[in-house]
Amino acid sequence: MSVDTVDTPAPRPRGPGARRARGGSSWTAFAMRRFAGLVGTVVTAVVVTFLIVPLIPGDPAVSAAGPDATVRQIEAARAELGLDRPVFERFADYVGGLLQGDLGHSFSLNAPVADIVASRLPFTAGLSFLALLVVLVVAVPLGMAVSALTRGGRRGKLDAAFNYTTAFVAAIPPYVMATLLVLLFAVTLQLLPPAYTRSQPGVSMLLPALALSIPSICLISRVVRRETAVVLEQDYLRTARGWRLGTLRTATRYALPNVLTSTLTLSGIILVGMLGGAISVETVFSWPGLGLGVVNAVATKDYPLVQGIVLVLAVVSALMTMAVDILLGIVDPRVRGDHDG
């Protein structure tokens, strides 16, 4: 009589070595997914920026040749821009130039686009990161404090005032916020300069940074308040309060790490949004960044400069998004698919 055998799965490896192997595998898969997303974003940005020239109304050759140019000069400008060649050939040349670091030549400023972007990018990057720093320093403590003060339905008026005020301020567009700040601090109080001044670049950065950060402070503080309210009702937080560890220690050691995941996720999205909002804010304050540069390039129909700035902004946004994803993967292993802890 035969005995049927049942195939049993091999025992799962356990121990520190197995955990390290699974962690390494999760990091590899996580990095591959993020890198694939980055490549897809960059490829899309390259195609879109290439299509800017034929999609924008007007003839780039006429803009490059000037308003008083003759027909022969316009045709020469068209040949110089490569607009008389087939679209696939122009796209191949465009990609080839990008691979060599060549973003084209600005005919309005008569300079390489790469040099113009390199001179303006630090202004936009500095403004955006300062605004993000202000957001995190203010929004996280504010949201956690309001959540702690209104826990259990206490201080209903404070809760309502916080919700209505943050919702209203968050809905104000950046350029409107910038105009209001100029009227208040530059015109009425005369405390800060209304525009960029070369002699005081640090002071000139304060109002643009506030214009970018104030709506974002309201958004993130609302998220932090909601997440903190959920965390404060967890059993381990009740135990910590029962041990009388102190409000500050309980908040920073036990509540804050669990609030950071959602906060960092939203912060990455908001930082990318700040790059878009910087276009209008830099225009209001005459801040010499990429935002003001692309506005001036559109006004002069300098299409190579528009292409270069838009492409750089897209790549920078993709890199920042990937950086936030990696940071989230470090803070919370679940983000990278490591569910085994």
C-alpha positions in Angstrom: 0.0 0.0 0.0 1.4 3.3 -1.1 1.5 6.3 1.2 0.7 9.7 -0.4 3.2 12.3 0.4 2.2 15.9 0.9 4.6 18.6 -0.2 5.2 21.0 2.6 6.7 24.5 2.0 10.2 25.0 3.0 10.6 26.7 6.3 11.0 30.4 6.1 14.5 31.6 7.1 14.5 33.5 10.3 17.0 35.4 12.3 19.0 38.6 11.7 20.6 37.4 8.5 17.2 36.6 7.0 15.9 40.0 8.0 18.8 41.8 6.5 18.3 39.8 3.2 14.6 40.7 3.1 15.4 44.4 4.0 18.0 44.5 1.2 15.6 43.0 -1.3 12.9 45.5 -0.3 15.3 48.4 -0.7 16.4 47.2 -4.1 12.8 46.8 -5.4 11.9 50.1 -3.8 14.8 51.9 -5.4 14.0 50.4 -8.8 10.4 51.5 -8.7 11.4 55.1 -7.7 14.1 55.2 -10.4 11.7 53.9 -13.0 9.2 56.7 -12.0 12.0 59.3 -12.2 13.0 58.1 -15.7 9.4 58.2 -16.9 8.9 61.7 -15.5 12.1 63.0 -17.2 11.2 61.4 -20.6 7.7 62.9 -20.4 9.2 66.3 -19.5 11.6 66.1 -22.5 8.7 65.4 -24.9 6.5 68.1 -23.5 9.1 70.8 -23.5 10.0 69.9 -27.1 6.4 70.4 -28.1 6.2 73.8 -26.5 7.6 75.5 -29.6 5.0 74.2 -32.2 2.1 74.5 -29.7 2.6 78.1 -28.6 0.9 80.6 -30.9 3.1 82.7 -33.1 6.2 82.1 -35.2 9.4 81.6 -33.1 11.5 82.6 -36.1 9.8 86.0 -36.3 10.4 86.5 -32.5 14.1 85.5 -32.9 14.7 87.7 -35.9 13.0 90.8 -34.4 10.0 92.9 -35.3 11.7 94.8 -38.1 13.3 91.8 -39.7 13.0 91.1 -43.4 11.8 87.9 -44.9 15.3 86.8 -45.6 16.3 87.4 -42.0 13.3 85.5 -40.8 14.1 82.5 -42.9 17.7 82.7 -41.7 16.4 82.7 -38.1 14.2 79.8 -38.9 17.1 77.8 -40.3 19.2 78.7 -37.2 16.5 77.4 -34.9 16.1 74.3 -37.0 12.4 74.9 -37.7 12.8 74.1 -41.4 13.8 70.5 -40.7 11.5 67.5 -40.1 10.1 67.2 -36.5 11.7 63.9 -35.8 15.1 65.2 -36.9 14.7 68.2 -34.6 13.6 66.0 -31.7 16.7 63.9 -32.2 18.9 66.9 -32.1 17.1 68.3 -29.1 17.7 65.1 -27.1 21.3 64.9 -28.3 21.9 68.4 -27.1 20.3 67.6 -23.7 22.5 64.6 -23.3 25.5 66.9 -23.8 24.2 69.5 -21.3 23.1 71.9 -24.1 19.8 73.5 -23.4 19.9 75.7 -26.4 20.6 79.4 -26.9 18.5 82.3 -25.7 18.0 84.9 -28.4 16.5 87.5 -26.1 19.5 87.5 -23.7 22.1 86.2 -26.3 23.4 83.6 -23.9 23.4 79.9 -23.5 20.2 78.7 -21.7 22.2 76.5 -19.4 24.2 79.5 -18.1 21.0 81.4 -17.5 19.4 78.5 -15.7 22.5 78.0 -13.6 22.5 81.7 -12.5 18.8 81.7 -11.6 18.3 78.2 -10.1 20.0 79.0 -6.7 17.5 81.8 -6.1 14.5 79.6 -6.7 15.9 76.7 -4.8 16.9 78.9 -1.8 13.5 80.5 -1.7 11.7 77.2 -1.9 13.7 75.5 0.8 13.5 78.5 3.1 9.7 78.4 2.7 9.6 74.7 3.4 11.8 75.1 6.5 9.4 77.8 7.8 6.4 75.5 7.0 7.8 72.5 8.9 9.1 74.6 11.9 5.7 76.3 12.3 3.1 73.9 11.0 4.1 70.7 12.9 4.2 72.3 16.4 1.1 74.3 15.7 -0.9 71.3 14.5 0.2 69.1 17.4 -0.4 71.9 20.0 -4.0 72.5 18.7 -4.7 68.8 18.7 -3.4 68.4 22.3 -5.4 71.4 23.5 -8.7 70.3 21.8 -8.3 66.5 22.6 -11.5 64.9 23.8 -13.8 67.7 22.5 -12.3 70.4 24.8 -12.0 74.0 23.8 -14.5 73.8 21.0 -14.1 77.5 20.1 -10.3 77.1 19.6 -11.0 74.1 17.4 -13.5 75.9 15.2 -11.4 79.0 14.9 -8.4 77.0 13.9 -10.3 75.1 11.2 -12.0 78.1 9.7 -8.9 80.3 9.7 -6.6 77.7 8.2 -9.2 76.7 5.6 -9.6 80.4 4.5 -5.9 81.3 4.4 -5.0 78.0 2.6 -7.4 79.0 -0.2 -5.6 82.3 -0.9 -3.5 82.1 -4.1 0.3 82.8 -3.7 0.2 85.9 -5.8 -2.6 87.4 -3.8 -0.8 86.5 -0.5 2.3 88.2 -1.9 0.4 91.3 -2.8 -1.2 91.5 0.7 2.2 91.1 2.3 3.7 93.9 0.3 0.8 96.2 1.2 1.2 95.3 4.9 5.0 95.0 5.5 6.4 97.2 2.7 3.8 99.9 2.1 2.0 100.3 5.4 4.6 99.3 8.0 7.7 99.9 5.8 9.6 97.1 7.6 10.7 95.1 4.6 11.6 95.9 1.0 8.8 95.3 -1.6 11.2 93.8 -4.1 14.5 92.1 -4.6 17.5 94.4 -3.8 21.0 93.2 -4.6 22.4 94.9 -1.5 20.0 93.0 0.9 19.3 89.6 -0.7 18.6 87.9 2.7 16.1 90.5 3.8 14.5 90.6 0.4 13.9 86.9 0.6 11.6 87.1 3.7 8.4 88.4 2.1 8.6 85.9 -0.9 9.2 83.0 1.6 6.3 84.1 3.7 4.0 84.4 0.6 4.9 80.8 -0.3 4.8 79.3 3.2 1.7 80.8 4.8 -0.9 78.8 2.8 1.3 75.7 3.1 1.5 76.2 6.9 -2.3 76.1 7.1 -2.5 72.9 5.0 0.1 70.9 6.8 -1.0 72.1 10.3 -4.5 70.8 9.5 -3.1 67.4 8.5 -0.8 67.3 11.6 -3.7 68.2 13.8 -5.8 65.3 12.4 -3.0 62.8 12.6 -2.0 63.8 16.1 -5.6 63.4 17.3 -5.6 59.8 16.0 -2.2 59.1 17.6 -3.2 60.6 21.0 -6.0 58.1 21.3 -3.7 55.0 20.8 -3.2 52.8 23.8 0.6 53.4 24.0 0.0 57.2 24.3 -2.6 56.6 27.1 0.1 54.5 28.8 2.7 57.2 28.4 0.3 59.8 29.9 -0.5 57.4 32.7 3.2 57.2 33.5 3.3 61.0 33.7 6.3 61.3 31.4 5.5 64.9 30.7 3.7 66.5 27.8 6.8 67.6 25.9 8.5 64.2 26.2 5.4 62.3 25.3 4.8 64.5 22.2 8.3 64.5 20.9 9.3 60.9 21.7 6.0 59.0 21.0 3.6 61.1 19.1 5.9 63.0 16.7 7.5 59.9 14.9 4.1 58.6 14.1 2.9 61.9 12.6 6.0 62.4 10.5 5.0 59.9 7.7 2.0 61.8 6.5 3.6 65.1 7.2 6.7 64.3 5.0 4.4 62.9 2.3 2.4 66.1 2.1 5.6 68.3 2.5 7.1 66.7 -0.6 4.0 67.5 -2.6 3.9 71.0 -1.2 7.5 71.6 -2.0 6.9 70.7 -5.6 3.9 73.0 -5.6 6.1 75.8 -4.2 8.2 75.6 -7.4 5.0 76.3 -9.4 3.9 79.0 -7.0 7.3 80.6 -7.1 6.6 81.7 -10.7 3.9 84.2 -9.6 5.6 85.1 -6.3 8.9 85.8 -8.0 7.1 88.1 -10.5 5.5 90.1 -7.7 8.7 90.6 -5.8 11.0 90.8 -8.9 12.9 87.8 -7.4 15.6 86.8 -10.0 14.8 83.1 -10.0 13.5 80.7 -12.6 9.9 81.8 -12.1 10.6 85.4 -13.2 12.9 84.1 -15.9 10.2 82.0 -17.5 7.7 84.8 -17.3 10.1 87.1 -19.1 10.9 84.4 -21.6 7.2 83.9 -22.5 6.8 87.7 -22.8 9.7 87.9 -25.3 8.7 84.6 -26.9 12.1 83.2 -26.2 11.1 79.6 -26.8 14.6 78.0 -26.1 14.7 79.7 -22.7 11.1 78.6 -21.9 12.0 75.0 -22.9 15.1 75.0 -20.7 13.5 76.5 -17.6 10.4 74.3 -17.8 12.5 71.2 -18.3 14.8 72.0 -15.4 11.8 72.7 -13.1 10.3 69.4 -14.1 13.5 67.5 -13.4 14.1 69.2 -10.1 10.5 68.4 -9.0 11.0 64.8 -9.9 14.2 64.6 -8.0 12.6 66.2 -4.9 9.7 63.8 -5.1 12.2 60.8 -5.2 14.2 62.3 -2.3 11.0 62.5 -0.2 10.1 58.9 -1.1 13.5 57.7 0.0 13.2 59.6 3.2 9.8 58.1 3.8 11.3 54.6 3.1 13.9 55.3 5.9 11.3 56.6 8.4 8.6 54.0 7.6 9.7 50.6 6.2 6.1 49.9 5.1 6.5 52.5 2.4 9.1 50.4 0.6 7.1 47.2 1.0 9.0 45.8 4.0 6.0 44.6 6.0 8.0 42.2 8.2 9.4 45.1 10.2 
